[in-house]
Amino acid sequence: MKSAAPVGEVLKRLEASIPDPKMELTYRSPFELLVATVLSAQTTDRMVNRVTPALFGRYPDPKALAASNLADLEEILRPTGFFHRKALHVRELAAALLQKFDGRVPDRMDDLVTLPGVGRKTASVVLAHAFHKPAIFVDTHVGRVCRRLGWTRSDNPEKIEQTLSELLPRELWIDSASRLLLHGRYICLAKNPLCGQCVLSDICPSALSS
């Protein structure tokens, strides 16, 4: 078995190839980012960005969203897929924000994960990008890249998060996780990874063994 790719070299190369690892969801507040991240499940950020202007134009805050008409909400969210479930989730989420946190998005992991439809990945995205708190978000892209680099064998996002928290310097958590995500989204694809375009191909155990 090939040895794992060296962490420091991976981070250096990804910093060069992705110098500005921006969040691709469009948002203006912690509330908008929280809702948009929940909506991004099983669809693309681009698709979410298509529906959120209408969504937040009509329901700009937790109070308005909690009181929304479900059929109207479903129609707005239809392009994102699973729109019935997502409409229920975001309306319940808004109601929970009002009930538990006076309509404010909390900035603690333990509080965020008590909200409907919010797991550690969504909570970490909000902590990192809305509150600029060190957090590592592990989605399917991050998990896939980490397995191919030989950093983990796990499919469990929480175990991968723990591994990354030990491998990566805390001050680099947000940018490093963002770069791993974007690298997985655009280069290290699930079915046909673009190894010929990858800046890590000569140190990646998966590329070397293929």
C-alpha positions as CSV (number, residue, x, y, z in Angstrom):
1,M,0.0,0.0,0.0
2,K,1.3,3.5,-0.9
3,S,2.0,5.8,2.0
4,A,-0.3,8.8,2.6
5,A,0.3,12.0,0.9
6,P,2.3,14.5,3.1
7,V,-0.1,16.9,4.7
8,G,2.2,20.0,4.5
9,E,2.9,19.5,0.8
10,V,-0.8,18.9,0.0
11,L,-1.8,22.1,1.8
12,K,1.0,24.1,0.0
13,R,-0.1,22.9,-3.4
14,L,-3.8,23.4,-2.8
15,E,-3.1,27.0,-1.6
16,A,-1.3,27.7,-4.9
17,S,-4.1,26.1,-7.0
18,I,-7.0,27.5,-5.0
19,P,-5.6,30.8,-3.6
20,D,-9.0,32.2,-2.6
21,P,-11.2,29.3,-1.3
22,K,-14.5,31.2,-1.2
23,M,-17.8,29.8,0.0
24,E,-19.9,29.3,-3.2
25,L,-23.3,29.8,-1.5
26,T,-24.5,33.4,-1.7
27,Y,-25.6,34.8,1.7
28,R,-25.8,38.1,3.6
29,S,-26.3,36.9,7.1
30,P,-25.8,33.9,9.4
31,F,-29.5,33.1,8.9
32,E,-29.3,33.1,5.1
33,L,-26.2,30.9,5.2
34,L,-27.8,28.5,7.6
35,V,-30.9,28.1,5.5
36,A,-28.9,27.9,2.2
37,T,-26.6,25.2,3.6
38,V,-29.6,23.1,4.7
39,L,-31.1,23.5,1.2
40,S,-27.8,22.5,-0.5
41,A,-28.2,18.8,0.5
42,Q,-28.4,16.7,-2.7
43,T,-28.2,19.6,-5.0
44,T,-25.6,22.2,-6.1
45,D,-24.7,25.5,-4.6
46,R,-25.5,27.1,-8.0
47,M,-29.0,25.7,-7.8
48,V,-29.5,27.0,-4.3
49,N,-28.2,30.4,-5.3
50,R,-31.0,30.5,-8.0
51,V,-33.8,30.1,-5.5
52,T,-32.5,32.0,-2.4
53,P,-33.2,35.5,-3.8
54,A,-36.9,34.7,-4.1
55,L,-36.9,32.8,-0.9
56,F,-35.3,35.6,1.2
57,G,-37.1,38.3,-0.7
58,R,-40.4,36.9,0.5
59,Y,-39.2,35.5,3.8
60,P,-36.3,37.6,5.0
61,D,-36.0,36.5,8.6
62,P,-36.9,33.5,10.9
63,K,-40.2,35.1,11.9
64,A,-41.4,35.4,8.3
65,L,-40.1,32.0,7.3
66,A,-41.7,30.3,10.3
67,A,-45.1,31.7,9.3
68,S,-44.6,30.9,5.6
69,N,-47.2,29.2,3.4
70,L,-46.0,25.7,2.9
71,A,-47.3,25.4,-0.7
72,D,-45.7,28.7,-1.6
73,L,-42.4,27.6,0.0
74,E,-42.4,24.3,-1.9
75,E,-42.9,26.2,-5.2
76,I,-39.9,28.4,-4.5
77,L,-37.7,25.4,-3.5
78,R,-38.9,23.0,-6.2
79,P,-35.8,23.4,-8.4
80,T,-33.5,22.2,-5.5
81,G,-35.2,18.7,-5.4
82,F,-36.8,17.0,-2.4
83,F,-38.7,20.3,-2.1
84,H,-41.4,19.1,0.2
85,R,-39.0,17.8,2.8
86,K,-36.8,20.9,2.5
87,A,-39.7,23.2,2.8
88,L,-40.8,21.5,6.1
89,H,-37.2,21.5,7.3
90,V,-36.5,25.2,6.8
91,R,-39.8,26.2,8.2
92,E,-39.2,24.1,11.3
93,L,-35.7,25.5,11.5
94,A,-37.0,29.0,11.5
95,A,-39.5,28.2,14.2
96,A,-36.8,26.6,16.3
97,L,-34.6,29.7,16.0
98,L,-37.5,31.8,17.3
99,Q,-38.3,29.4,20.1
100,K,-34.8,28.5,21.3
101,F,-32.6,31.5,20.4
102,D,-35.0,34.5,20.0
103,G,-34.6,34.4,16.2
104,R,-30.8,34.6,16.2
105,V,-28.5,32.0,14.8
106,P,-26.3,30.6,17.6
107,D,-22.5,30.5,17.2
108,R,-21.9,27.3,19.2
109,M,-21.7,23.8,17.7
110,D,-23.7,22.4,20.6
111,D,-26.6,24.8,20.0
112,L,-26.6,24.6,16.2
113,V,-26.9,20.8,16.1
114,T,-30.1,21.1,18.2
115,L,-31.9,22.7,15.2
116,P,-34.0,20.7,12.8
117,G,-32.1,19.5,9.8
118,V,-28.7,20.8,11.1
119,G,-25.9,18.3,11.5
120,R,-22.2,18.8,12.2
121,K,-21.4,19.6,8.6
122,T,-23.9,22.4,8.3
123,A,-23.1,23.7,11.8
124,S,-19.4,23.8,10.9
125,V,-20.1,25.7,7.6
126,V,-22.0,28.3,9.6
127,L,-19.4,28.5,12.3
128,A,-16.6,28.9,9.8
129,H,-18.1,31.2,7.2
130,A,-20.7,33.2,9.2
131,F,-18.8,33.6,12.5
132,H,-15.2,32.9,11.4
133,K,-14.7,30.3,14.1
134,P,-12.2,27.4,13.5
135,A,-14.3,24.5,12.1
136,I,-13.8,21.6,9.7
137,F,-16.8,20.8,7.5
138,V,-16.7,17.3,6.0
139,D,-19.0,16.6,3.1
140,T,-18.8,13.9,0.5
141,H,-16.1,15.8,-1.4
142,V,-13.9,16.3,1.6
143,G,-14.3,12.7,2.6
144,R,-13.5,11.4,-0.8
145,V,-10.3,13.5,-1.2
146,C,-9.1,12.5,2.3
147,R,-9.6,8.8,1.5
148,R,-7.8,9.1,-1.8
149,L,-4.9,10.9,-0.2
150,G,-4.6,8.1,2.3
151,W,-5.4,10.2,5.3
152,T,-8.3,8.0,6.4
153,R,-10.1,4.9,5.4
154,S,-13.4,6.0,7.1
155,D,-16.7,6.9,5.5
156,N,-17.8,8.4,8.8
157,P,-17.8,12.3,8.5
158,E,-17.3,12.7,12.3
159,K,-14.3,10.4,12.3
160,I,-12.8,12.2,9.3
161,E,-13.4,15.5,11.0
162,Q,-11.5,14.2,14.0
163,T,-8.7,13.0,11.9
164,L,-8.4,16.3,10.0
165,S,-8.5,18.3,13.3
166,E,-5.4,16.3,14.3
167,L,-3.6,16.6,10.9
168,L,-4.3,20.3,10.2
169,P,-3.1,23.4,12.1
170,R,-6.1,24.9,13.8
171,E,-5.5,28.3,12.2
172,L,-5.8,26.6,8.8
173,W,-9.0,24.6,9.4
174,I,-11.4,26.8,7.5
175,D,-9.2,27.5,4.4
176,S,-7.9,23.9,4.3
177,A,-11.4,22.3,4.5
178,S,-12.6,24.8,1.9
179,R,-9.8,23.9,-0.5
180,L,-10.3,20.1,0.0
181,L,-14.0,20.6,-0.7
182,L,-13.4,22.6,-3.9
183,H,-10.7,20.3,-5.0
184,G,-13.1,17.4,-4.6
185,R,-15.9,19.3,-6.3
186,Y,-14.0,20.2,-9.5
187,I,-10.9,18.0,-9.8
188,C,-11.1,14.9,-7.6
189,L,-14.4,13.8,-8.9
190,A,-16.2,10.7,-7.7
191,K,-16.5,8.7,-10.9
192,N,-13.8,10.1,-13.2
193,P,-11.2,12.1,-11.2
194,L,-9.2,14.5,-13.3
195,C,-5.8,13.1,-12.3
196,G,-4.2,14.6,-15.4
197,Q,-5.1,18.1,-14.1
198,C,-4.5,17.5,-10.5
199,V,-1.6,19.3,-8.7
200,L,-1.4,16.4,-6.2
201,S,-1.3,13.5,-8.7
202,D,2.4,12.7,-8.1
203,I,2.0,12.4,-4.3
204,C,-1.5,11.0,-4.2
205,P,-1.5,7.2,-3.4
206,S,-4.7,6.7,-5.3
207,A,-3.4,8.4,-8.5
208,L,-0.1,6.5,-8.2
209,S,-1.8,3.1,-7.9
210,S,-4.3,3.7,-10.8
